[in-house]
Amino acid sequence: MPTQITQNESDALISFRIEGEMLLDDALLLERIVSSDESDRSIVVDLADLDFLDSEAAQVLRRLETDRGIKFEGTETFLQSSIDLAERMAG
């Protein structure tokens, strides 16, 4: 499934919902979008509908978290989906 990035804005918050698979190019696109915002609004990224995250994209997300203070939501859902998939494949 291709990556879909949905952006919603309010006076105090910018939120992004990521769906599908996130590869390096997708993460770099998100980084460019986030970096172009010059406001002081908080930024939240919802990963609950993410199906796959490669290691290079994960490094970009980590950089966004540490350098830009981006908050991530829905990581529990993504992690549980990954565990469920691994269990199905194992047996």
C-alpha positions as CSV (number, residue, x, y, z in Angstrom):
1,M,0.0,0.0,0.0
2,P,1.5,3.4,-0.9
3,T,2.1,5.9,1.8
4,Q,-0.6,8.4,2.5
5,I,0.2,11.5,4.6
6,T,-2.8,13.5,5.8
7,Q,-2.3,16.9,7.4
8,N,-4.7,18.7,9.7
9,E,-4.1,22.1,11.2
10,S,-5.5,24.2,14.0
11,D,-4.3,27.4,15.8
12,A,-2.2,25.4,18.2
13,L,-1.4,22.1,16.5
14,I,-0.4,20.5,13.2
15,S,-1.1,16.8,13.0
16,F,-0.1,14.3,10.4
17,R,-1.7,10.8,10.0
18,I,0.5,8.3,8.2
19,E,-1.1,5.3,6.5
20,G,0.5,2.5,4.5
21,E,4.2,1.8,4.3
22,M,6.8,4.4,5.2
23,L,10.1,4.1,3.4
24,L,13.0,6.5,3.4
25,D,11.7,8.8,0.7
26,D,8.3,9.1,2.5
27,A,10.1,10.0,5.8
28,L,12.2,12.6,4.1
29,L,9.1,14.1,2.5
30,L,7.5,14.3,6.0
31,E,10.7,15.9,7.3
32,R,10.6,18.5,4.5
33,I,7.0,19.3,5.2
34,V,7.6,19.6,9.0
35,S,10.8,21.7,8.4
36,S,8.9,24.2,6.2
37,D,6.6,25.1,9.1
38,E,7.8,28.3,10.7
39,S,5.1,28.6,13.3
40,D,5.4,27.7,17.0
41,R,2.6,25.2,16.8
42,S,3.1,21.7,18.3
43,I,3.4,18.9,15.7
44,V,2.0,15.4,16.3
45,V,2.4,12.4,13.9
46,D,-0.1,9.5,14.2
47,L,1.4,6.2,13.2
48,A,-1.5,4.0,14.2
49,D,-2.4,3.2,10.5
50,L,1.2,2.5,9.5
51,D,1.7,-1.0,8.0
52,F,5.5,-1.0,7.6
53,L,8.4,1.2,8.6
54,D,11.9,0.5,7.3
55,S,14.9,1.2,9.4
56,E,16.1,4.2,7.4
57,A,12.7,5.9,7.7
58,A,12.8,5.1,11.5
59,Q,16.0,7.0,11.7
60,V,14.4,10.1,10.1
61,L,11.5,9.9,12.5
62,R,13.8,9.6,15.4
63,R,15.7,12.7,14.2
64,L,12.4,14.6,13.9
65,E,11.6,13.6,17.5
66,T,15.0,14.6,18.9
67,D,15.8,17.7,16.8
68,R,12.3,19.1,16.3
69,G,10.4,17.9,19.3
70,I,7.8,16.1,17.2
71,K,5.4,13.9,19.2
72,F,4.4,10.5,17.9
73,E,1.1,8.8,18.6
74,G,-0.3,5.3,17.7
75,T,3.1,3.6,18.1
76,E,1.5,0.9,20.4
77,T,-0.9,0.0,17.6
78,F,1.9,-0.2,15.0
79,L,4.1,-2.3,17.3
80,Q,1.3,-4.7,18.1
81,S,0.5,-5.1,14.4
82,S,4.1,-6.0,13.8
83,I,4.2,-8.5,16.6
84,D,1.0,-10.1,15.3
85,L,2.4,-10.4,11.8
86,A,5.6,-12.0,13.1
87,E,3.6,-14.5,15.1
88,R,1.5,-15.4,12.0
89,M,4.6,-15.9,9.9
90,A,6.3,-18.0,12.5
91,G,3.6,-20.4,12.8
